[in-house]
Structures are given as C-alpha cells and as structure tokens.
Amino acid sequence: MAFRDANARRHIGLQQLSALASTGRTFLGPMKSHKFIVDEITKQSTLICSAVRLMESLDLTSAVGQLLNETIQAQNKEFKTGMSTLLFLVGAWSNAVVECLQQNVPVPAIVSVMSEGLNSCCERVQCLQIPIHDVKKELCSSRVRPQAFEGKTGQAGCDGLTNPWDLLCFQRDISATEEVIPINSCSHQGDDCNFNKLLVSPLAGFGSVASVVKAAGDKSSSVLSGSGVTASSCITRKLTHSRHFSTLGKSRFTSQPGNFQGHLSGPSADVCGCCGLGHLAVALSHGNQTSVKLLQSIAAYQQERAEFSGCSQVNISGIVTCCVLGLPESYSCVSPGFVKLVSPEQATVIKHFADKPLRVLLMDGDLTEGYRHLGFNRPTNVRTILEHPNPQGGRAEDVWVSRMLDILMSFEVNLVLVKGNVCKNFMERCIASRILVIGCVARDVLCAFGAATGAQAVTYLSQLNASSTGNGAWAELWKTSDGRAVDLGELLPARISAGGIPLLTAVLTTALPSKVQLLEDQFWTLLYRLHHALKDGKVFPGGGAVELLCLSHIQALAVQPGQPGHDRVVRELPSPWLAEYKSIVLQALASGWKRYLSVLLCNTAKASSELEAGASVDHHLQKAAACGSPSAYILEEFRRGGVLRSGSEPLPDQVTDLKVCDNVAAKTEAWRRALDLVLLVLQTDAEIITGPSRNQILNSPVSNEFIFL
Amino acid sequence: MSRLEAKKPPLFISKPLTRDAVSQSLSLLSGILKSSYGPAGRLKQLHNGVGGCVCTTSQSSALLGRLSLSQPVLRVLAASVRNHVSRFSDCGLFTAILCCGFIENFRSLNVAPFTVIKISKHLLSLCMDHLKSEACGCRVSVDFSSVETLVCLVRSILTSKPACMLNKTEVDHLTSLVLKAFIFTVPCHVETNAVLGKCVVIPVKGRRVMDSTVLPGLLIEAPEIQLGKPLAVRRTSSNVIKIALFSVSMSGDGSNHEEGTIAVHPGVSLEVSELNQLLNVGKQLVKDEVGLVVCQKVMHPSLKQYLKEHGVVAVDRAGLSLMEPLGRVTGSQPIASIHSLPPGCYGSLKDLCLESFASKHFLHLIPGDTVICSLILCNRSETAWDELKRVCETAEHMLQLTVKEPWALLGGGCTETHLASYIRHKSSSLPASTFQDLGCSQTQYQLVADGFCRSLESVARSLSHDGEEVLTDVVYGHCWLVPSGSPCVSRWSDLVSRCGCGVSGNTEDLSWSFLQGHSGTPVLQGCPKEPSVKVADLRTLDCFAAKCSGLQVALETANLILDLSYIIEDQN
C-alpha cells in the first residue's frame, strides 16, 4: 500500500482540480465554443460542446479527476444542465481556496465560512425567483393579449397553463376525498384569464364521467363564473381531446391514422400564440431555436393530451429522439408515436401494411436462440446423447427460427418490438412472412406501447398467450413536414404508433454526422430544463442576475462585522479569531462568481478581456449597491432587458427575445456540488493507493512522493 | 511433468518492535489515524490507482478495511480494531490511536514487558471502576424520556466525519431521521425479552440530503412495477396479504452445480422440466392464497407472468441483505427449495403499496406491528453517500447500545484528559500494598502510569489539526482547544471559550495549562471535580459502551504486541 501526502505546502489536489476545470472555460454561457477532442493514437476526433462530453473524453485516472467526473455525471444524471457552471466554479473556487491557504487561513475556517456563505447566498437569491405563473407576464409584458379566445378544438392546448378550461384535472379515484377539481389558480393573470371555478361533485359510484363532461359544457350551477368573466366562452369547449373524457379510439389521433400525417404543426410565427410554455421554453433555451421549436410542439401535444393538467409537468419518459442524417436541420420536428430508422426490407413490409391495424408483441429481452433471462446460468455439465444421427441434419437455430415463426403466425402478430437484439436469420424469415420486427427499442417505448395497445411484454415467445398481444398499432414511413418521404439510402425512418399512445419522438435532422450527438444533447438539456422549471414551479432570471446578487450579498457580508451569525461556527471558533479570516474566505467565495460573470461577458463578446469584464461587473455592483436594494435593482435591470448590459448598449426593441431564464434547483445544486467537491478535496491530506501496484508506483516519476506501509 | 522444490525455512524475526521498519510503519499508521480523528480530521483518498472508485473517508472501518498492511504487528492491531468496530461501530479511531500510543509510550520505558502489562492492567481496572462509578466526572446519564441528550449523541456522530459534507440544516434533518428510525426499532409491546429491530438503509445517490426520509416497514426496489397503475394484490379471507419468501434461485437454470455430467437424450429438455417444476410451485402458491412472492435471487419470466396473471405480485432480486429483515417483518420462513413448500412458511402483511423516490420505484411492505424501518438515505456524491451510510449505521447502533447502558461520555477530548488527570491523581495516592501485589516498585508504577496518561492525552491532542493549542484545566481535567496564531494575552480565559464537550465555560478561573505530553502536565491537587452538566450546553457526547470497550481493546492489543518476541514468517 502506498501513501502520499497531498498537502505538501501547496495543495496538489486543488491544483489538479483547477487544471482540469480550466479546460471547460469556453462552455460557459450561451455562446459555447465547440472543441475537437483528438485521440493521439487512433487520430479519431470527436466534436464536443459540453462539460459532460469533455469529462467523458478526458483521461481521468487521478483520484481527483475521478471525483470531478463523478460530480459532473451526478449533476448530468439529475438535471442535464448546469454542468458547465459546476465545472467552472470548481476551478474558480479551488483557485480561490489555494489563495486562502497561502494566506495561512486554517482549513476549518475555510470550510465553515464557505459553506455557510453559500447557504446564505442560496437563501438570499430566493427573492429573485419568478413563479412559473408569472413568467409569461414577466417575459412578454409588451404583448397585446387577445381579450377572448375561440373555443376551437384546433386551438385546444395552445394556451394551457394560463387558460383555466384547459386544466381540468379529474381524479377517477373514488377513494379520493377531494370533491373539487382545481381548475387553475392563476387569477392574477387578470386580463385574459377566464377564471372560473368548476365544482364537480362526483356522483356516487362510477358513472360520473359522462355527467362531468356535461357539467363542463353546461351553463349549470356547477360552473361558477369568476368576476368579469363570461362563462359562455367555456361552453364551446369540447373535451374530446382530454384523456379522461373521451373513450379510447375516438380522438382525432387515434381514429384516423390514415388522415393524420403524424406531424404537429410547428408553432405559429407569434410564439405568444402557441402556449404558455412557449415563452418559458424560449427563455430557458438560451438561444437554441431548433430545440425550442421541438419543445413547443411537445408542450402543445402533451397539453392536448391533458398530460399537463393540474400537475404542469413535462412527461420525459414519453419522449424519445431519433436522428436522421442527410436532411437540413430545419426539418427537425416532433412526431407522435415512435420513429426509428429501419432497413429497406423492413420498409417494404411497412409499405405492405398500408393502413392496416397491427397486432403487436413486446419483448423485453433479445430475440435470439441463445438468449436467456438475466440471472440464468447455463448448466455446463449437461450432455445430449444422440442415439442415431439426425436424418434432417437441420441446425438447431433453424429449428428454433421455424418454431418461433410458427408461434408468431399462430397469434397473427404483425409487429414485434424487441428491447434487445434480434437474430438476423429470424429477422429475414419474419420479413419474408411480412412480420415487422424491430430491435433495440427502449424500455419506455415498450411501456408506452403496452399502455396503448394492451400488450404485455414477454421475455420468451413461448410465454405468448392471447392476453400478451396488443391491438391497434400501425406503421408507416415517416415523412417530412412538407410531405416528402425520406429515402436516404441505407436506413429509412419509419413511424410506428398506436391509438392514444403517450409517446412522442423528436426527429432530429442534420446534414452533418458530427453534430448528431450535439443536437441530441442540446435537445435533452432543454427538455430537462423545462421539466425542472415546471417541477420547481419557478425560475431564476438568467444572464448573470443571480450571480450578481450573490456577489453583492457576499461582499456585503464580508464587510459586516460579527455577521453572519451562524451559531455553529461561532460556537466552535472564538469569534474574534474567526472574524480575522471571515472576510478573506468570503472574498474567495465571491471571487468564484466574479470570475464566472467576467468569463460570461467575455464568452458572449460583451467584453474584450477578462479585465474589462471584471471592471464592468464592478460597475454593475456599485450601481446595485448605490440603489440600496441590490435585488430590486437586479430585477429591474432584468425587466429592462438584461442584467449585465454595458451602458453604451441600446435597449433592445424586442425585449421578449432577449430575456433568459435559468433553473432554480439545477443552478443552486451545481453551486453546492462544486463547493462540496472543492471542500472535500481541500480537507483531504493524503492519497492512499491500495492493491498490488507497488512496482508501478516505484517506477513512476513521482515515486519519491510515496511511502509504503 | 512436475518438479519438486525444497521448502524454504521459515524466517524468524526476534524482538520485532525494535526493528526500524516496524516502528516506521507503526508511526506512519498512527499518523494516518491521528490526522483523521475528530470533526476537523483530514480525509484520505483511497483508491487502487488503476481507475477503481475513490473512497474519501476519515473512518476507521473504511481505512483499516482497505489498507493492505504488510507488517504482522500492524495486522494484529488492525484486526483488533476492526473486531471492536464490528461489535460497537463507534470509537474505532479512538481505539487505534490509543493502542498506537500505548505501544509507543510503553516501548520506550525501561521496564520489563510483563511488569508493564501487569501495571497497565491495574491502571485499566482503575479507569473502568471510575467510569462505572457514580462519582465519575466524565459521564452523563442518558434520559430516554427527553430528546436532548439523544440528539447530542447522534449529532456528535454525524458531525464527526467531515466527508459526509453536511451543513447545519442537513445535520439537523438527519439527526431527527436517525432518532425517528431508532424509535421505530423499539418494540411497542415488550414481553420477557425485548429485541430491538433494525433500520435498513435504502440508497438514493445523487440527491439532496434533505430528500432523505424514514418509513416504517420495508422497501424493496421493484424496477419493473409501473407506477400509475393501482397495485392489484390478492388478499386472504382475513384481509391480510400472504407472503412467500424464497431464498433459492427461481431462474429455472436448475442451479445444479454438483460435479459430474448429466447425460440426456435428445428431445429431453432440462430447462422445460425445471420450468414446469417452477410453475407447479406457482400453482401451489396461488392455491394457498399467496399475494406477494419475494425471491432473493432471479425468478423465471414465465413464473412471474403466471403469478401476475393470477393477481400475485412477484418481486425478484431482493438481495441477501434484505432477507433477514424481510423474515422479521412478515414472519415468514425463507423457502430454500422449489420442490417442497414447508408448512407454516408463509408470512403476512397488512398492506402493500408503491412508493417512488428519485426515479426509483419501490414496493412498500407495511406490516401490522413492526420493529423494522427503512431509511431512504440521499447524498449528492457517491463517496459522500458511502461515508454517510456508515455514519448513520454507527449512529443507529450507538443508540441501541445506549439503551443497554444508559450513559454517555463527554466528548471533545474531555473524557481522555479527565481520565488522565484522574489516573495521575489516583496513582500518586496508592497504598504500598498495591505495588507489592503487582510485584513492582513505586517508580515503575509511576513510569507506566505516566505513559498510560500520555497515551490518553495524545488521543485528545489528535483533535488538533491546524496547530491549535490543546489545554487542560486543573479543576475538571477537561480538554480545551485554542486556535493557532492567537494573539498573546495575559489570561487564558480571554482565549478559551468552552471546553471540548461544552460543559464548562470560561467564566471561572480554571488554571489552564498546556497539554504537552512529555513535559510536566501538572498533577492535580485533588481528584478532578464533577462539573454540573447542563444538557443544553453539551456539544459532543460519545457512546459509553463503545468507548469503554475501545479502552480495553486498545490496552489488551498493545500488551499483546508488546509481548511479542518472535515473528515467524513462512516464506513458501
């Protein structure tokens, strides 16, 4: 076992952290520079544009590198956003902490003051949070809103969050004690909010569905109109598209697969007209327009399906992506159902299906002869004795293929979705028998088809019985929004869907193969941002507003005597002693955000150097301090079009275009994770390498740093 | 062709403790352990150097469990400490540091080892008698009818490991969860012999600590069960859910790992016959009105399908660690064969429902009356979660030990310095007959006693990691830390604020002095006094049982090591 002292005057671990983090500097802010990662041996290169992909491509064998990677992956797993912030702050704070160490600040003082300082900031910035309900108002105050709306079904779901009639949430759960279905509580929306309260008393027993629909469309006493609101606008509302109020198979999407092209019309030119989430999506996109378009379609679709009602969530598990190479990016769109690239042979089968409803089978393993469920250990000590040679001489696989095909035929299955791989031989035989078999289908997709068609996933075909197959799926070749079929040679996109399936595919088109992963990452990032914004119920004003407030808050704390009154710190360390270091440590914490803002300004070309950017940040800080209430100043600046505008910059005409929002939890969690990592490394004084790598260490250039136990 | 090689003779190493290599390794290990001690202790990164996961820790169990020690002397020490930790969870570093201290201090004395052993055993008995006596000044009794002392005990453990990365609110939240979990494990109806239950830790990594929670009953992860759908589960006529618990694999592979070969004729499939047997079991379960089947290992998909079609919820891969609590919660006997279901093997549950935490789905088993609970433990990073899990388990265990012996020892180094001053006082006033009984001179006794006290004090001094001065006072014998680089003041009372455990303040003049180990720690004029303890002042408390055992284990191990005269190493 080898042992290395990590704390030899200058903290090696913190230096490693800072070096690793400095590689991600250009990923900060909306204007990200792409990077090529080149493998020195294979000369292969990858185009990356995010901290996660950077970490994946770097060779992180050191302990600190692994911890950093672990931290970034954890943030990515939960939020899919904030990783660049995390990476940058890790670097900035580890530099700042090293400076504290050089000024002989004791480690416990750094740890307690920094973590309490961050806590205090997280509490302070809560006043900047904008509730989702207010986002629309906040973001497009200039818009002239329609005073009334039409109750056309075509527009259903297009104003979801703020229109009360759309948010009819109905719990069929008889045991639920609440008798009232909350419609919408956005009474503060004033002008365009046809606010009403709909009281639905569940009738005793089950037969209430029909009467509820009636109650909604009836100008009866159960509709209480809000002040100054015409109840009649509600009456024309037809609830045919709500999942709860229409019988399956009666909705537009489900009954007419042939007529419906499987495309959602993109948002209209006026984003405000689309849906309440439109603005939020734009604000969270930080300038990525392609993804915004897709997101608005998804929001509109899910709203229409009443997925959104009440809970206001984006259902992430109901969304998959499919990348189609060879089309310009403008063809990217959202299709209901499942889009996947298939071979030309499979495409022929699909063409042959025409509009026929298909019987579907879902398989949650591989479809090969040798496949056995996980945990099945093949016995090694079993031998088969052949008494006489097999006259047919058929291979075991052929026998298996024929048997399986017979099973499929006997249940008249046309479509098989397989989670794992499919035996090539079997695939060919199926195509010949006009059965479409699709492999490598994600679990969520199988679940969605299961829910829509009634099919139950099986592991082996021998498990098949009448109840495990489902009905009502269909398949067609995917067409672009202008109706073109796509024939790009080897693989063709096909769309498979089923009545009422809660599944959407974002078809991402690009002509550049190297951009595929980028586009996919960007799409998911934005989707998760929207998801988390709805989950949090609030967003932060973006563009550095929050960081600026943190900075001003910390600087105020640093000069304040005796504050912050964290009793734990004060109890453990005598206060006069702590006060000596408090200011140094808080300045170190603040320097992280200051560098963040400076680099942000540089990356967005608002400042030509970090020095200039720093001066600009200081200028804004002074203005905020002079204003008396920094948070009020920052909010006001945000409303006027952005926090860190330079004085010469003209006020933008279209204010709505420029407003940027950030996620609340993702941002504060990224800060916390970054600081936790820095403090964890700071408190580490030794690296202990276990295991039999003694000779390797002895031969390495740093062997003199190690001691062996 | 095989070649025979003559065996090498074993290697004899005499007087191992006098060897340089041994004493170097010993002082390095002692340095690692000392630098990890206490709430400001430094962390160690443990990894295998080739990309394995990194463990950041300051915990004795993680450190000693992963270190590969080559010196037999160190291995003896590590084994004793790990054995102590396996029984008491807490005070591992204390034991190890104290043991190293004893070895270092006793080795340098010019006294024969057997005399040292005799005297030190006598000193230990003095300590233990003092700790168990009513007059003990470093012991407080734990009042289970109020929560304050318990909170202090739990908080001391949670804050003692900085790698958990907890802030104040998170410590408060976890303290209340650990206490809640402990209360769940106390049986409501006590018969002749009460048995405390168990708290099962459910990992949810990557989430905020504040998302952690505790639930009565057991949670089993069931990734295949879809949320949103109501859980349809069969109930018996008496409205309970019957449960069958299988410890045998039901994957249908026969699990036939015996030697020899099985010959089968073509057309005979062992797999099919195995599956038929499984389905027969399934039929029997359905017939017996079982509503929930839990299998420790894998279940064949066909069996799962069959059970599901008959309204039986089936969960597989429960894992070995859940089997014991599952048996306790449901009262079922694990079934170890798929050929016969023993009578009375089924258990029962009051209810079953679905829970989901952080995108993980769980089946929540709710029994009628339970002493088993589940702590859903979250922490942001993997390495911090691992540390937190060990800490929470230690805290649970500590509370259970405290039920048996409802006392706690003052923490923050105060118990160590107090015991040292007690021994210094006591050893100077022993009757001559004691030395005769022990067969030693008074000088020898004084020498060993001094080494004993210095070892105890070195543990208290290990709490200082940033050059803080460690002081002790003459009145109570408590331990005080003064930050390094403090300005020179005429009176110590301007610098010290509270002692390590928080009981005494700087209001009265306590004549502080340096706790410097070698050069004259002042001998108290009298026995250290018992301070009046205000529970609200208490900052740190230690587990009584664990610390007492740690003290004994440290001394016995040190004596064993001091007594080593040869190491015989097999070189083959």
Chai-1 contact restraints between the chains, C-beta under 6 A:
chainA,res_idxA,chainB,res_idxB,connection_type,confidence,min_distance_angstrom,max_distance_angstrom,comment,restraint_id
A,M1,B,L67,contact,1.0,0.0,6.0,A-B,restraint_1
A,M1,B,S68,contact,1.0,0.0,6.0,A-B,restraint_2
A,T61,B,G51,contact,1.0,0.0,6.0,A-B,restraint_3
A,A63,B,Q45,contact,1.0,0.0,6.0,A-B,restraint_4
A,A63,B,H47,contact,1.0,0.0,6.0,A-B,restraint_5
A,A63,B,V54,contact,1.0,0.0,6.0,A-B,restraint_6
A,Q66,B,V54,contact,1.0,0.0,6.0,A-B,restraint_7
A,L67,B,V54,contact,1.0,0.0,6.0,A-B,restraint_8
A,E70,B,E382,contact,1.0,0.0,6.0,A-B,restraint_9
A,T71,B,S381,contact,1.0,0.0,6.0,A-B,restraint_10
A,A74,B,G206,contact,1.0,0.0,6.0,A-B,restraint_11
A,K77,B,G206,contact,1.0,0.0,6.0,A-B,restraint_12
A,E78,B,G206,contact,1.0,0.0,6.0,A-B,restraint_13
A,P106,B,D466,contact,1.0,0.0,6.0,A-B,restraint_14
A,V107,B,D466,contact,1.0,0.0,6.0,A-B,restraint_15
A,P108,B,A40,contact,1.0,0.0,6.0,A-B,restraint_16
A,S115,B,N167,contact,1.0,0.0,6.0,A-B,restraint_17
A,N119,B,N167,contact,1.0,0.0,6.0,A-B,restraint_18
A,H373,B,P301,contact,1.0,0.0,6.0,A-B,restraint_19
A,G375,B,S251,contact,1.0,0.0,6.0,A-B,restraint_20
A,G375,B,V298,contact,1.0,0.0,6.0,A-B,restraint_21
A,F376,B,S251,contact,1.0,0.0,6.0,A-B,restraint_22
A,F376,B,D253,contact,1.0,0.0,6.0,A-B,restraint_23
A,N377,B,D253,contact,1.0,0.0,6.0,A-B,restraint_24
A,P379,B,G254,contact,1.0,0.0,6.0,A-B,restraint_25
A,P379,B,N256,contact,1.0,0.0,6.0,A-B,restraint_26
A,N381,B,T261,contact,1.0,0.0,6.0,A-B,restraint_27
A,N381,B,I262,contact,1.0,0.0,6.0,A-B,restraint_28
A,V382,B,I262,contact,1.0,0.0,6.0,A-B,restraint_29
A,R383,B,T261,contact,1.0,0.0,6.0,A-B,restraint_30
A,R383,B,A263,contact,1.0,0.0,6.0,A-B,restraint_31
A,T384,B,V264,contact,1.0,0.0,6.0,A-B,restraint_32
A,T384,B,P266,contact,1.0,0.0,6.0,A-B,restraint_33
A,I385,B,A263,contact,1.0,0.0,6.0,A-B,restraint_34
A,I385,B,H265,contact,1.0,0.0,6.0,A-B,restraint_35
A,L386,B,P266,contact,1.0,0.0,6.0,A-B,restraint_36
A,T459,B,P301,contact,1.0,0.0,6.0,A-B,restraint_37
A,Q463,B,S302,contact,1.0,0.0,6.0,A-B,restraint_38
A,Q463,B,Q305,contact,1.0,0.0,6.0,A-B,restraint_39
A,R568,B,K168,contact,1.0,0.0,6.0,A-B,restraint_40
A,P574,B,S497,contact,1.0,0.0,6.0,A-B,restraint_41
A,W577,B,P483,contact,1.0,0.0,6.0,A-B,restraint_42
A,R673,B,R380,contact,1.0,0.0,6.0,A-B,restraint_43
A,D676,B,M165,contact,1.0,0.0,6.0,A-B,restraint_44
A,L680,B,T56,contact,1.0,0.0,6.0,A-B,restraint_45
A,Q683,B,R42,contact,1.0,0.0,6.0,A-B,restraint_46
A,Q683,B,L43,contact,1.0,0.0,6.0,A-B,restraint_47
A,Q683,B,P162,contact,1.0,0.0,6.0,A-B,restraint_48
A,T684,B,L43,contact,1.0,0.0,6.0,A-B,restraint_49
A,T684,B,Q45,contact,1.0,0.0,6.0,A-B,restraint_50
A,D685,B,S35,contact,1.0,0.0,6.0,A-B,restraint_51
A,D685,B,R42,contact,1.0,0.0,6.0,A-B,restraint_52
A,A686,B,K44,contact,1.0,0.0,6.0,A-B,restraint_53
A,E687,B,Q45,contact,1.0,0.0,6.0,A-B,restraint_54
A,I688,B,K44,contact,1.0,0.0,6.0,A-B,restraint_55
A,I688,B,L46,contact,1.0,0.0,6.0,A-B,restraint_56
A,I689,B,G49,contact,1.0,0.0,6.0,A-B,restraint_57
A,T690,B,N48,contact,1.0,0.0,6.0,A-B,restraint_58
A,T690,B,R66,contact,1.0,0.0,6.0,A-B,restraint_59
A,T690,B,S68,contact,1.0,0.0,6.0,A-B,restraint_60
A,G691,B,N48,contact,1.0,0.0,6.0,A-B,restraint_61
A,S693,B,G49,contact,1.0,0.0,6.0,A-B,restraint_62
A,L709,B,S25,contact,1.0,0.0,6.0,A-B,restraint_63
A,L709,B,L69,contact,1.0,0.0,6.0,A-B,restraint_64
